[in-house]
Amino acid sequence: AGSLDPTDSAPGPATRAVLGEEATRIESAFARLPAADRRVIALRQFEQLPAREVARRMGTTEGAVHARYRRALSRWSTG
């Protein structure tokens, strides 16, 4: 990292800065979501749980989980 070796695949300072800004933007948008949206995304995307298990944990139906997940992802991407 930081060398002038053209085969070095480590990102340079400008790339690291852009990636850091993007991560901050994504985290901020996630934090602005309603709690139930954050929870359904966390359970489905981060913990990789099936909709049936998410529904059980959230006390709802699989259909409601699918609908909330789609809406939450849409809100997150436009946030």
C-alpha positions as a Markdown table, in Angstrom:
| # | Residue | x | y | z |
|---|---|---|---|---|
| 1 | Ala | 0.0 | 0.0 | 0.0 |
| 2 | Gly | 1.2 | 3.4 | -0.9 |
| 3 | Ser | 3.9 | 2.2 | -3.2 |
| 4 | Leu | 4.3 | 3.3 | -6.8 |
| 5 | Asp | 4.3 | -0.3 | -8.0 |
| 6 | Pro | 1.7 | -0.5 | -10.8 |
| 7 | Thr | 0.8 | -4.1 | -9.7 |
| 8 | Asp | -0.2 | -2.9 | -6.2 |
| 9 | Ser | -3.9 | -3.4 | -6.0 |
| 10 | Ala | -4.4 | -1.3 | -2.8 |
| 11 | Pro | -6.6 | 1.7 | -3.3 |
| 12 | Gly | -4.9 | 5.1 | -3.4 |
| 13 | Pro | -5.7 | 8.1 | -1.1 |
| 14 | Ala | -8.4 | 9.5 | -3.4 |
| 15 | Thr | -10.1 | 6.2 | -3.8 |
| 16 | Arg | -10.0 | 5.6 | 0.0 |
| 17 | Ala | -11.5 | 9.1 | 0.5 |
| 18 | Val | -14.4 | 8.4 | -1.9 |
| 19 | Leu | -15.1 | 5.0 | -0.4 |
| 20 | Gly | -15.1 | 6.5 | 3.1 |
| 21 | Glu | -17.6 | 9.2 | 2.0 |
| 22 | Glu | -19.8 | 6.6 | 0.3 |
| 23 | Ala | -19.8 | 4.4 | 3.5 |
| 24 | Thr | -20.7 | 7.4 | 5.6 |
| 25 | Arg | -23.6 | 8.3 | 3.2 |
| 26 | Ile | -24.9 | 4.7 | 3.3 |
| 27 | Glu | -24.7 | 4.5 | 7.1 |
| 28 | Ser | -26.4 | 7.8 | 7.5 |
| 29 | Ala | -29.2 | 6.8 | 5.1 |
| 30 | Phe | -29.6 | 3.5 | 7.0 |
| 31 | Ala | -29.8 | 5.4 | 10.3 |
| 32 | Arg | -32.7 | 7.6 | 9.0 |
| 33 | Leu | -34.9 | 4.6 | 8.1 |
| 34 | Pro | -37.7 | 3.7 | 10.5 |
| 35 | Ala | -36.7 | 1.1 | 13.1 |
| 36 | Ala | -38.8 | -1.7 | 11.5 |
| 37 | Asp | -37.1 | -1.1 | 8.1 |
| 38 | Arg | -33.6 | -1.2 | 9.7 |
| 39 | Arg | -34.6 | -4.4 | 11.5 |
| 40 | Val | -36.0 | -6.2 | 8.4 |
| 41 | Ile | -32.9 | -5.2 | 6.3 |
| 42 | Ala | -30.5 | -6.3 | 9.1 |
| 43 | Leu | -32.3 | -9.7 | 9.5 |
| 44 | Arg | -32.7 | -10.4 | 5.8 |
| 45 | Gln | -29.5 | -8.9 | 4.3 |
| 46 | Phe | -26.9 | -8.9 | 7.1 |
| 47 | Glu | -27.9 | -12.0 | 9.0 |
| 48 | Gln | -29.2 | -13.8 | 5.8 |
| 49 | Leu | -32.3 | -15.1 | 7.5 |
| 50 | Pro | -35.2 | -16.5 | 5.5 |
| 51 | Ala | -38.4 | -14.5 | 5.4 |
| 52 | Arg | -40.2 | -17.1 | 7.5 |
| 53 | Glu | -37.7 | -16.6 | 10.4 |
| 54 | Val | -37.8 | -12.8 | 10.0 |
| 55 | Ala | -41.6 | -13.0 | 10.1 |
| 56 | Arg | -41.5 | -15.1 | 13.3 |
| 57 | Arg | -39.1 | -12.7 | 15.0 |
| 58 | Met | -41.0 | -9.6 | 13.9 |
| 59 | Gly | -44.4 | -11.1 | 14.8 |
| 60 | Thr | -45.8 | -10.7 | 11.2 |
| 61 | Thr | -46.4 | -12.7 | 8.0 |
| 62 | Glu | -43.9 | -13.7 | 5.4 |
| 63 | Gly | -45.8 | -11.6 | 2.9 |
| 64 | Ala | -45.5 | -8.5 | 5.1 |
| 65 | Val | -41.8 | -9.2 | 5.5 |
| 66 | His | -41.3 | -9.3 | 1.7 |
| 67 | Ala | -43.3 | -6.1 | 1.2 |
| 68 | Arg | -41.5 | -4.2 | 4.1 |
| 69 | Tyr | -38.1 | -5.5 | 2.8 |
| 70 | Arg | -38.7 | -4.2 | -0.7 |
| 71 | Arg | -40.0 | -0.8 | 0.6 |
| 72 | Ala | -37.1 | -0.5 | 3.0 |
| 73 | Leu | -34.5 | -1.2 | 0.3 |
| 74 | Ser | -36.2 | 1.4 | -1.9 |
| 75 | Arg | -36.2 | 4.0 | 0.9 |
| 76 | Trp | -32.6 | 3.2 | 1.8 |
| 77 | Ser | -31.4 | 3.5 | -1.8 |
| 78 | Thr | -33.1 | 6.9 | -2.2 |
| 79 | Gly | -32.3 | 8.1 | 1.3 |
